[in-house]
Amino acid sequence: MIYRKNLYTWEQGLRITIGIALVVGGLFSNLAPIPKSAIAIGGCFTGITGLFGFCPACALVGKKLKDDENLKG
């Protein structure tokens, strides 16, 4: 594994849920095309970080998991 997980399981689920909501909301909103795309792309990024369990921004500030059971898998 190249990366080390830095998100808890509940955090991963929340990110996936919010990512899906952002993608759907961005695609079906009445905004101009550029903001629509920006919201949808942000939702994709949020969902992908949830799927992998790794957040690059959290890694930059040094966030680490406290228990080792979340590091398996």
C-alpha positions as CSV (number, residue, x, y, z in Angstrom):
1,M,0.0,0.0,0.0
2,I,1.4,3.4,-1.0
3,Y,-0.6,5.5,1.3
4,R,-1.6,5.1,5.0
5,K,-5.3,5.6,5.8
6,N,-6.0,8.7,7.8
7,L,-9.8,8.7,8.0
8,Y,-12.0,6.8,10.4
9,T,-14.7,4.5,9.1
10,W,-17.5,6.9,10.0
11,E,-15.6,9.7,8.3
12,Q,-15.3,7.6,5.2
13,G,-19.0,7.0,5.1
14,L,-19.8,10.6,5.6
15,R,-17.4,11.7,2.8
16,I,-18.9,9.2,0.4
17,T,-22.5,10.4,1.2
18,I,-21.6,14.1,0.9
19,G,-19.7,13.4,-2.3
20,I,-22.7,11.7,-3.9
21,A,-25.0,14.6,-2.7
22,L,-22.6,17.2,-4.2
23,V,-22.4,15.4,-7.6
24,V,-26.1,15.0,-7.8
25,G,-26.8,18.5,-6.6
26,G,-24.2,20.0,-9.0
27,L,-25.5,18.2,-12.0
28,F,-29.1,18.9,-11.4
29,S,-28.8,22.5,-10.2
30,N,-29.9,25.6,-12.1
31,L,-26.5,27.2,-12.0
32,A,-24.3,28.3,-14.9
33,P,-22.2,25.4,-16.4
34,I,-18.9,26.4,-14.7
35,P,-20.1,26.4,-11.1
36,K,-22.1,23.3,-11.8
37,S,-19.0,21.5,-13.0
38,A,-17.0,22.8,-10.0
39,I,-19.5,21.4,-7.5
40,A,-19.7,18.1,-9.3
41,I,-15.9,17.7,-9.5
42,G,-15.6,18.7,-5.8
43,G,-18.1,16.0,-5.0
44,C,-16.1,13.4,-7.0
45,F,-13.0,14.3,-5.1
46,T,-14.8,14.1,-1.8
47,G,-16.3,10.7,-2.6
48,I,-12.9,9.3,-3.8
49,T,-11.1,10.4,-0.6
50,G,-13.9,8.6,1.3
51,L,-13.5,5.4,-0.8
52,F,-9.8,5.2,-0.3
53,G,-9.8,6.4,3.3
54,F,-7.1,8.9,2.7
55,C,-7.4,12.7,2.7
56,P,-4.4,14.6,1.3
57,A,-5.3,17.8,3.2
58,C,-5.5,15.9,6.4
59,A,-2.1,14.3,5.7
60,L,-0.6,17.8,5.2
61,V,-1.6,18.9,8.7
62,G,-0.4,15.5,10.2
63,K,-3.6,13.8,11.0
64,K,-3.2,10.2,12.0
65,L,-5.5,7.5,13.3
66,K,-5.3,6.6,16.9
67,D,-6.3,3.0,16.8
68,D,-4.7,0.4,14.5
69,E,-7.9,-1.5,13.6
70,N,-8.7,1.1,11.0
71,L,-5.3,0.7,9.4
72,K,-6.1,-2.8,8.3
73,G,-7.5,-3.4,4.9
